[in-house]
């Protein structure tokens, strides 16, 4: 006599697995603060990549202001943009080809505040040179290449939605973002 499962036993096991799955799946919930952090880290790394790949050095421009065309991630309240060319050229999302302009973390992820500490402060713009090194400050207000301020201490960005928070750290010299 062969030992095997009957069809009734097989159906019974499938039903039990289905009931357990129905009970477990609703308990898996997403964390919008962590999702916002992952998106922002990805966009910071994308801006750094653009800064390294799209070297805009041209000493022949009027007054040698080529550094004002570097790629930067510009923050304003709960929104940010990836921009270049004196805030006229926005980076394109590689998937949708939409401009990465005024990405609102409050609308998408209910982020109520973005805090800055360490080597950066509120309303800071973070630019990247052709080596991927982070530059802090508004490129438009810089008067020369010598007035650019490279990041000297870890830039810590804190995203908060009221009850939860997540931190992003950008290291000086390498621009490593975690």
C-alpha positions as CSV (number, residue, x, y, z in Angstrom):
1,X,0.0,0.0,0.0
2,X,1.3,3.5,-1.0
3,X,1.6,6.2,1.5
4,X,0.3,9.5,0.1
5,X,-1.9,12.5,0.9
6,X,-5.5,12.4,0.0
7,X,-7.1,15.2,-1.9
8,X,-9.1,16.2,1.2
9,X,-5.9,16.5,3.3
10,X,-4.2,18.6,0.6
11,X,-7.2,21.0,0.4
12,X,-7.3,21.3,4.2
13,X,-3.6,22.3,4.3
14,X,-4.1,24.9,1.6
15,X,-7.1,26.4,3.4
16,X,-5.0,26.7,6.6
17,X,-2.2,28.4,4.8
18,X,-4.7,30.8,3.2
19,X,-6.2,31.7,6.6
20,X,-2.7,32.3,8.1
21,X,-1.7,34.5,5.1
22,X,-4.9,36.5,5.4
23,X,-4.2,37.1,9.1
24,X,-0.5,38.0,8.6
25,X,-0.6,40.2,5.5
26,X,-2.6,43.1,7.0
27,X,-0.1,43.4,9.8
28,X,2.7,44.3,7.3
29,X,2.6,48.0,7.1
30,X,4.9,50.5,5.4
31,X,6.8,53.2,7.2
32,X,6.4,56.5,5.3
33,X,9.3,58.1,7.1
34,X,11.7,55.3,6.1
35,X,10.3,55.5,2.5
36,X,10.9,59.3,2.4
37,X,14.5,58.7,3.7
38,X,15.1,56.1,1.0
39,X,13.9,58.4,-1.7
40,X,15.9,61.4,-0.4
41,X,19.1,59.3,-0.1
42,X,18.5,58.0,-3.6
43,X,18.1,61.6,-5.0
44,X,21.2,62.9,-3.1
45,X,23.2,60.0,-4.7
46,X,21.7,60.8,-8.1
47,X,22.7,64.5,-7.7
48,X,26.2,63.4,-6.8
49,X,26.3,61.1,-9.8
50,X,25.2,63.9,-12.1
51,X,27.8,66.2,-10.6
52,X,30.6,63.6,-11.4
53,X,29.3,62.7,-14.8
54,X,28.3,66.1,-16.1
55,X,31.5,68.1,-15.5
56,X,30.6,71.7,-16.5
57,X,34.1,73.2,-16.2
58,X,34.6,76.0,-18.7
59,X,37.0,78.7,-17.7
60,X,36.1,80.7,-20.8
61,X,32.6,81.6,-19.4
62,X,32.1,85.2,-18.4
63,X,33.9,85.8,-15.2
64,X,34.7,82.1,-14.9
65,X,31.4,81.3,-13.2
66,X,31.2,77.7,-14.3
67,X,30.9,76.5,-10.7
68,X,27.4,78.0,-10.6
69,X,26.3,75.3,-13.0
70,X,27.1,72.4,-10.8
71,X,24.4,69.9,-9.9
72,X,22.8,70.5,-6.5
73,X,20.0,69.4,-4.4
74,X,18.2,72.5,-3.2
75,X,15.9,72.4,-0.2
76,X,13.1,74.7,0.6
77,X,10.9,73.8,3.5
78,X,9.6,70.3,3.0
79,X,10.4,70.3,-0.7
80,X,13.6,69.8,-2.7
81,X,14.7,69.8,-6.3
82,X,17.7,68.6,-8.2
83,X,18.9,71.5,-10.3
84,X,21.8,72.9,-12.3
85,X,22.6,75.9,-14.5
86,X,21.8,78.6,-12.0
87,X,18.5,76.9,-11.1
88,X,17.2,76.6,-14.6
89,X,17.8,73.0,-15.6
90,X,16.1,70.2,-13.5
91,X,17.3,66.6,-13.4
92,X,15.0,64.1,-15.1
93,X,13.7,61.1,-13.2
94,X,15.3,58.1,-15.1
95,X,12.0,56.1,-14.9
96,X,9.4,58.7,-15.8
97,X,11.4,61.4,-17.4
98,X,9.6,64.0,-15.2
99,X,11.6,66.9,-13.8
100,X,12.8,66.4,-10.3
101,X,11.4,69.7,-9.3
102,X,9.7,70.7,-6.0
103,X,9.4,67.1,-4.6
104,X,7.1,67.6,-1.7
105,X,7.8,65.2,1.2
106,X,4.8,66.4,3.1
107,X,2.4,65.6,0.3
108,X,3.9,62.2,-0.5
109,X,5.1,60.9,2.9
110,X,3.5,63.3,5.5
111,X,6.9,64.6,6.6
112,X,6.2,67.6,8.7
113,X,9.7,68.9,9.2
114,X,13.2,68.5,7.9
115,X,16.0,69.3,10.4
116,X,19.7,70.0,9.6
117,X,22.6,69.7,11.9
118,X,26.4,69.2,11.8
119,X,28.0,70.7,8.7
120,X,24.8,72.0,7.1
121,X,22.0,74.2,8.2
122,X,18.4,75.0,7.3
123,X,17.6,76.0,3.7
124,X,21.0,74.6,2.6
125,X,21.8,73.6,-0.9
126,X,24.1,70.7,-1.3
127,X,26.1,70.7,-4.6
128,X,28.6,68.1,-5.8
129,X,31.8,68.8,-7.8
130,X,33.3,66.5,-10.4
131,X,34.9,64.4,-7.7
132,X,31.6,63.9,-5.9
133,X,32.7,66.1,-3.0
134,X,29.8,67.9,-1.3
135,X,29.7,71.7,-1.4
136,X,27.5,73.6,1.0
137,X,25.7,76.8,0.3
138,X,23.9,78.7,-2.5
139,X,26.0,78.7,-5.7
140,X,24.3,81.8,-7.0
141,X,25.5,83.9,-4.1
142,X,29.1,82.6,-4.4
143,X,31.4,85.3,-5.8
144,X,34.2,83.1,-7.0
145,X,35.4,79.5,-7.0
146,X,37.4,80.3,-3.8
147,X,34.3,81.3,-2.0
148,X,32.7,77.8,-2.3
149,X,32.5,76.0,1.0
150,X,33.2,72.3,1.0
151,X,31.5,70.2,3.7
152,X,33.8,69.9,6.7
153,X,31.7,67.9,9.1
154,X,29.0,65.3,8.7
155,X,25.8,66.9,7.4
156,X,22.9,65.3,9.2
157,X,19.4,65.7,7.8
158,X,16.5,64.6,10.0
159,X,13.1,63.8,8.6
160,X,10.1,63.9,11.0
161,X,6.4,63.2,10.7
162,X,5.5,64.0,14.3
163,X,5.8,60.6,15.8
164,X,8.8,59.0,13.9
165,X,12.0,60.3,12.6
166,X,14.8,59.2,10.3
167,X,18.3,60.6,9.8
168,X,20.5,60.9,6.7
169,X,24.2,61.5,7.0
170,X,26.4,63.0,4.2
171,X,30.1,62.7,4.9
172,X,32.6,65.3,3.9
173,X,35.2,64.7,1.2
174,X,33.6,61.6,-0.2
175,X,30.0,62.6,-0.1
176,X,29.0,59.1,1.1
177,X,25.3,59.2,2.0
178,X,23.8,56.9,4.5
